[in-house]
Amino acid sequence: MTDQIAGRTAGTAGRLWGVGLGPGDPELVTVKAARLLGEADVIAYHSARHGRSIARSVAAPYLREGQIEEALIYPLTTETTDHPGGYQGAIDDFYAECALRLAAHLDAGRDVVVLCEGDPLFYGSYMHMHKRLSHRYVTEVVPGVTSVSGAAAVLGRPLVERDETLTILPGTLSAEVLAERLAATDSAAILKLGRTFTKVRGALEKAGRLGEAWYVERATTGAQRLAPLAEVDPDSVPYFSLALIPSPVNAAMPAPDAGPARTADAGTDGRGLSGEAVRASTAGTAGRGAGAGEVVVVGLGPAGRPWLTPEAQEALAAADELVGYGPYLDRVPPNPRQRRHATDNRVEAERAAHALELAMAGSRVAVVSSGDPGVFAMASAVLEVACEPRFSGVPVRVLPGLTAAHAVASRAGAPLGHDYCVLSLSDLLKPWDVVAGRISAAAKADLVLAIYNPASKSRTWQVAAARDLLLEHRAPQTPVVIGRNVGGAKESVTVTTLADLDPAAVDMRCLLLVGSSTTRVADRGDGRRVVFTPRRYPA
């Protein structure tokens, strides 16, 4: 372990809490856990790459505004990886990186609560942070109701009675070992089903216990499902389920009311990790060091978090430094662990060089860009500078985002349903005669136009000029969509015609979509007006 996570003295460093949240019902969170959730400076939680977290959803009623959140997003969900150390190496590096991120908060005196479904030290994801940090910081584990207890409760069956023994097994064991141990115990709980379900079912059958086994999925939640295990379709089994053989002494009890089979909510699919991830080794946390950084150019989409891809969310969560135009950086929730470098909108090359220099020093740098970074945005600026010899060793990745043209089109209907072109009306980086020539060419080709950067405080005449150029080749009644601040609180979408397009109604917050000869505007029966371009073009 390096000095980077050595921590300060107990009087100044923050406190680490591993908090168990129980099996899923927020009302099964303990009183102590609920208090700590509301008091913590930092809330950390694991999730898969989709960014959704079961643990956070359980804790949500107890969180408060303004808390710092650290999303610890698993880099992979199967045992396939190109990491030089294989799957285990990738997971070890991931846990080491997470420990560094939490240590930064602890060193700054912030208390950190790590959320964990069930009990933190019962096959819990928290244990990997505990092993790496608990000997450096004051740490306390808050136990939670385990999934096994939750499953027994919803089944209404005792787990064990009198002198009976209970065996808890991970489904990742071999079929032979599972069958042997199932045959030798009174009661049993088998966790980590998912992809192991077929093997577990076979082991139960081999041990002669299949008829006693119950299947419990997402116990205590609104999506729970109970059924005799022998009747369960293997393709319907998620990771967050278990097999239970209750107390044999009570085998004569009436079967529980399994209720209707319900499909679990798509937002709670769980991490999808194999059992190997839970048994990751206790390798110490290592600092990344100089030369191990990278630059990730992240597309934020046109507005808030609902427009942000899980991949982009993952990159933002893992970053040490955030670089970008000030208003775009403001869209990323603040995290004092991260350093933010806001710049003016007209210094793209300098911004790119700064990001690359930070990465050369060992930082993970996220360069944020509105919409898609590859569409009139920061990706090309970063790559252009990155091609300089001095930055040849800095890795650069580009993560796509929902671009404004597609966002506006979705609000209007489907105006981009056929061939279209994308162009910028700004003549700051190219001469106007080039812009005008491309407008005329696209108009002659009968392409739908998506026009970015139509106007600004210093550029006020280009919209009228573009309209006049288009009218040389397009009918006056050609549909035009003006989308302003789409996805934001002041969103507006206006449908007009090319002849009636008022340049005064267009500013830098707008994007224009100009239809082709086949683009239609239709009033539907529900009162909504839609704009679309048919996929078939007239012969």
N, C-alpha and C positions, 0 to 999 in steps of 0.2 A: 504494500500500500504506500502511495506516495504522500508527500507533505501536502498535496493539494486538498486532501480530505482529512488531514490530521485533526482539524477542529480546534477551537479555542478552549479556554478553561471552562469548567462546568458553569461558572458564574456568568459567562458572557455568550457562550454558544447557545443556539436554540435546542429544543428538546425534540426527540424523534418519538413518534407514537405509531404503533401498528394497531390499527383499529378494526376489529371484526364487526361486520355488519349483519351477520346472520344469513339465512338461506335465501332471502329475497323480499319478504314482506317488510316494508319500512317500519311497521309497528313492532317488529321483533328486534329492532336496534335497541341496545341497552341504554339506560339513562346516562351512564358515564360516556358511552360512545356519542350519544346525541349532544351532550355538553361539549365534548372535545371538537366535534365537527363544527359547531358554531363559533368556538373560540380560536381555532387554529389560524395561523397566518397563511399557511400553504396547505393546499389539499392536493395530494398526488394519487394517481390511479392508473392502473394498467388498462390497455385496450388493444384490440386488433387494429389493423390498418384502416378499417372503416371509421375509426375514431369514436364509436359508441362504446360506452362502458356500463356494464351491469352494476358494478360497485357504485359508480357515480349516480346512477339513476336511483339506487336504493338510498343513498345519502342525501339526495337533492332536497328533501323537505327540511333538512337541518342545516343547510349551508346558508351563508349570509352574503349580501352584496359586498363586492370589493375584495374578496379573498383571492389570493394568487392560486392558479391551478397549474399543475404540472401533469400533462398527459404523457404517460410512459407507454409509447406505442410500439408494440412488438414488431420487429423488422421482418418477420416471416411467420407463417402459420402452418407450415408443413416442414418436413425434414429435408426439403430440397433447397440447396443454397450453393452459391459459388464462392462462399467464404473460404479462404485458404485453410482454416481450421475446421471446416465442415460445419454441420449443424450445431454441434456443441460449442465450437469456437464462436459462431455468430451469436448464440444465446449468451455466452460468457461475456462477450464484448458489449452486448446490449445491457446486461445487468451492471457491468462496470460503468458504462456511460450514465445510466440512471443514477447510480450511487454518487457520481461526480455532480450531477445536477442537484440532487437533494442536499449534498454536502455544502454546496455554494450558499444555499438558504440557511442551513444550520450555522455555518461560519459567520453569517451576517446577523445572527441572533434571532432568526425567525423559527418559530415552532412549526414542525412539519407533521401532518397526519397522513399516513399512507393507508388508503382504503383497501379493504380485502373482504371479498364475499366469504360468508361462513366464519371460520375462525382463522386468524392470521397464521398460526403455526400448525394448522391441519391441512396439509397439501396446499397451503396458501401462497399466493404470489409474493406477499410481503416478506416471506422468510429470506428471500434473496437480498433484499435491502438490509434486513436485520443482521445477516451474517457479515455484511461488508461495512456496516456503520455502527452497530451497537457498542462495539468496544472503543469507539472514538467519541461518542456522544451519549449524554444521558438519555436512556431509552426506556420506554414502557410499552408493554403489549396489553391490549384490552381484548379479552376473549370474546368470542361471539358464538351464537348457536350454530352448530355444524349442520351441513346438509343431511347428514345421517339422522340427526335428531329431528330435523324438519320433516324428513321423509317418513319416519316412524310416526310422527304426530299426525300427518295428513292421512296416513293409512289407518290410524287408530289401532295399531298393533304394538304390543311391547317388544322391545328389542331383545332383552334377556331377562330371565327371572331365576331366582334362587341360585343354583350352582352352574347355570348355563354359561357358555363362553361366546363372545362375539369376536369375529375376525373381520378386519377391514382390509380390503384388497384393492390395488389399482388394476384396472382392466388391461393395463399394458404388460402385465406378466404373461408368460407363455401359457398356452392352453393346458399343458400338462401340469404346471405348477398350480394354476387356478383350480383345476379339477381335484388335485390331491388335497389342497387346503380346504376346499369346499366340502369334501367328503369327511374331513376330520373335525369339523366345527359344528356348534349348535346353530348359531345365528351368523349371518354374514351380510356385509355391505360391500358392493363392488362399485367403485367410482371410475370416472373417466371413460364413459361408454363411447358415444360417438362412433368413430371408426372401428372401435374394438368390439362393438356389440355382437356381431356374428360369432366371433371367437368366444366371448363370454357366454353366449347362449349355448354353444357347443360344450363348453366346460361344465356348465350347470347340468346339461343332459348327461354327460359322461359320469358326473358325480352322483346322478340319481336325484338331483335337487330341483330340476326345472319346474316341476309342479308346485313347489313351495315358493318360487321366486316371484316377486312383484317388481314392476317397472314404475319408477317415479321420476317425472320430468318437471323441473323448475318448481320444486315443492314450495308451498306457501305463497306463490304469486298468482296473479290473475290468469296466467297461462299454464298453470300446472296440469299435468296429465297423469292419471293412474291407470294401470292395466296389468292383468296377469302377463308376466314377461313372455310367455310362450306365444301370446297373441300379437306381439308388437312387430310392426314392419321395420326391418333394419334400416331402410332408407329414410325413416322419419325420426331417427334418434339423434339429438344434438349432443354436444359435449357436456352440457349441464344437465345431466340425468344420472341416475344410478339404479342398480339392481339391489333388492333387499330381500333377504330371507329372514322373516321375523322369528320370534321365540317359538320353538317347536312345542313348548308346553301349552301354548295358546293356539295351536294349529286348528282347533275345532271352532274357533271364533267365526262368526259370520263374515263373509267377504265384505270388504269396504265398498261403499258406493263410489265407483270410479268416476261417475259423472260423464258428461259428453266428452268425447275426445276433441281437444281443442288444439288448434295450430298455434304455436308460440309466435309472439310478436317478432317481426323481422328485425326490429331494433335490438333484440336481446339474444342474438345468436351465439354470444360468448366468444372467447378468444380463439377457439378452434385449435389450441395447441395440443401436441401430443404429450403423454406423460413424461417424456424425456425432458421437456422444457422445465417441468416442475422440479426435476431432480438435477438441475444444472449445478455444476461444481461450485465450490466455494473459493474460486480464484479471487485474489485481492483486486481492488480497484486500481487501475493504472491510468495515469494522465495520458492525454493524447500526444502532447509534445509538439514541437515545431515540425512542420512538414506533413502533419497528419490532417490538416484542415481541408475544407472544400467550400465551394460556392454553389449554392442552389438558388436558381432564379425561380421565384414562386409566383404563380398567377393567383391573385386573390379573388378573381371573378369580379363582376360589376358592383357587388354590394357586400352584405354581411355574411355571417357564417353559413347560412343555408346554401349559399352559392359557392362555398369553399369545398374543394375535393378532399377526401380523406388523405390522399398522398400529400397535398399541400399542407394540410393540418399537421401531419406527421413531421414534415420538414420544419415548420415554424416551431413546433414543440421542442425539437431537438437542437435548435440553433443556439449558439452562444452570442452571436451578433446579428442585429437586424439593420439592414441598410435600405434606404429608399426615399422617395419624395415624401415630404412631411405628412400631407393628408392621407397618403396610402399607409404609412406607418401607423397613423392614428387608428386605423381599422383593426390593427392587431392588438389584442388585450395586453396591457403592460405586465411585465414579469421582471422584477428587479434583479433576477439572476442574469438576465440578458442585457447587453448594452445596445442602445438604439442610436443610429447615426442618420439623422434627418437632413436632407439637402434640398436645394431649390430644384425645380423641375427642368432647368436648362443646363445642368452640369452632368449629363449622363456619362460621359467618358471619365470624368473625375470620380464619379460615384462608383463606376465599375472598377477603376484602378484601386480605389480605397478598399473595396470588398475583396479584391484579389490579394492585396497586401495583407489584410487581416487573416485571410486563409493561409497565406504563406507562413504566418506566425503561429499557425496551429489551430485557428478558430474555425468552427462551423458557422458559416455565414449564409444568411438567407437574404437575398436581394428581392424585395417585394415589388410587385407591379400590379396595377389594376387590370382587370380582365384577363386576357391571355398574354403572357410576357413576350410571345413571339409575334404579336400583331401590333405593330407601331409602338413597341414598348421595349423593355430593358434587356430582353434576351440577346438581341443582335448587338446592342451596345456592349454588353459584358463579353460576348464571344469575340467581338472585334478586338477589344483590349487584351483578352486572354490569349490571343494568337501572337502577342508580342513575345519574343524569346524569353524575357525575364519571368514570364508567368507560365512557361511551358509545363512545369511540374504541378500546377494547381488543378485539381479535378473540378470540372464545372458540369452541373446538371441543370436541365430546364424542365420545370414541371408545368404542364398546361393548366389553363384556367378557362372558365366560361367567358368567351369574348362578348363584347357589347352588342355586336351585330346579331348574334344568336339569341341573346337575352331580349333585345327589342323585338326581334322577329317572333319569338315565342309569345310575347304579350299581344302582338297584333294578329297572330294566326300562323301562317306559313308562307310569308312572301319570298323566302329563299328556297322554295320548293323545286326550282329548276336552276339552270346555270346562272351564276352571279359573279360579280367581281367586287373586290374590296379596295378602296382607295382613300387616301387622306387628302383633305382639301387644304391642308397647311402648305404654304410656300416658304416656310422658314428653312427647310432643309433641301428643297428642290425648287427650281424656278417655276413661275406660274405657267409659262408656256408648256412645260412638261405636264403639269397638272391638267391644263386645258386640253392638250392633245389626248390624254388618256380618257378624260370625260367624253370627248367626242367619239373616240374609238369604241368605248364601251356602249355608248348610245347607239352608234351605227350597228354594232353587233347584237343589239337587242338583249343585252344582259341586264338583269336587276343589279342595281348599284347599292352597296353599303358604304356610306360616306362617313368616315371618321374625321374628327377635328374640324368641324364645319366652320366654326367662328370662335373668336376670342375678343378680349377688350381691344387688342391692337389690330385684329383682322376682322373687318366688318363688311367688306364688299364682296367677298368670295362666294357667298351663298347665292346672291343675285346673279353673279356672273356664271356660276355653274348652272343655275336654273335656265338662263337664257341659252347656254350651249346645248343643254338637253332638249329644249323646246325646238331646236333645229331638226331633231330627229325623232322626237316623241310627241304623241298627241297631248293636247292640253289637259285631258281628263286622266292622264296616267296617275295611278295612285302613288301617294307619298306618305310615309309613316315618319313622324317625328317622335322619337323616344327620348325623354329627359329623365335622368337620375333613376333609371330602371333598377328596381331592387331596393331603392332607398325609401326613406319616409316621405319624400316629396315627389314620388314617381308620377309621371304623366305620359300618356301615349295619345298622340293626336293623328288622325287620319285625314288627309286633305288631298288636293290634286296638284299636279305640277304647275298648272296655271295659277292656282290660288296660294302657292307656297309663299309665305310672308317671311322674308329674311329677318325681320325684327323679332320673330318668334323663335329664332334659333341662336343658341349660344354654345359655349364650350362643353356644357353638361349634356349636350344633345348628340344623338346619332341619327342620320337620315337613311331611310330605305326608299329608293326610287324604283318603282315597278317596271316591268317590261311591257311589251304589247299584249301579253297574255295574262298579266296579273289582274286579279278580280277583287272587288269589294262586295261582300254579300251580307245582308241582314238575316240572321237566323231567327228561328221561331222563339228562342229564349230571349230575344231582344238584344243580343250581342252582335256587334258588327265585326266581321272577320275579313282579313286580307290574306289572299293566298295566290300562289303561282302554280298552276297545274303542272304535273310532271310530264304530260304529253304536249309536244309542240306541234302546231299545225303543219301539215305536209306542204 
